[in-house]
Amino acid sequence: MAVSQKQRKEQARIARALGEMGFALPGSLTERRFTCTHAGCHCHTDPPVLHGPYIQWSRKVAGKTVSRTLSPEQVADYQAWFDNERRLRVLVRELEGLSLSIVESDPRTPRRR
């Protein structure tokens, strides 16, 4: 297997970045505002004054979307974890791309005729 010094350095950089990463939370945050079911409420006026904002965290669990409302304090506490998840995905894609480039450039791979 022929791995260049540059490729080894790139893998080491990715590994260091992964090792420095803290907690990671998957999913997305969405700010939502709602109308209620009470006919006389201010959310039914013209223009409506909706209830909220409510911060909703959504993610997939066993193929189904699961949502949970978070308080502003929770969002502040966990925001770095959501950011880490995005960074984690970027680093994994970089490592996969690097690995693929090594396999694709391997001269031992039989060529199709």
Rosetta blueprint (number, residue, H / E / L):
1 M L
2 A L
3 V L
4 S L
5 Q H
6 K H
7 Q H
8 R H
9 K H
10 E H
11 Q H
12 A H
13 R H
14 I H
15 A H
16 R H
17 A H
18 L H
19 G H
20 E H
21 M L
22 G L
23 F L
24 A L
25 L L
26 P L
27 G L
28 S E
29 L E
30 T E
31 E E
32 R E
33 R E
34 F E
35 T L
36 C L
37 T L
38 H L
39 A L
40 G L
41 C L
42 H H
43 C H
44 H H
45 T L
46 D L
47 P L
48 P L
49 V L
50 L L
51 H E
52 G E
53 P E
54 Y E
55 I E
56 Q E
57 W E
58 S E
59 R E
60 K E
61 V E
62 A L
63 G L
64 K E
65 T E
66 V E
67 S E
68 R E
69 T E
70 L E
71 S L
72 P H
73 E H
74 Q H
75 V H
76 A H
77 D H
78 Y H
79 Q H
80 A H
81 W H
82 F H
83 D H
84 N H
85 E H
86 R H
87 R H
88 L H
89 R H
90 V H
91 L H
92 V H
93 R H
94 E H
95 L H
96 E H
97 G H
98 L H
99 S H
100 L H
101 S H
102 I H
103 V H
104 E H
105 S L
106 D L
107 P L
108 R L
109 T L
110 P L
111 R L
112 R L
113 R L
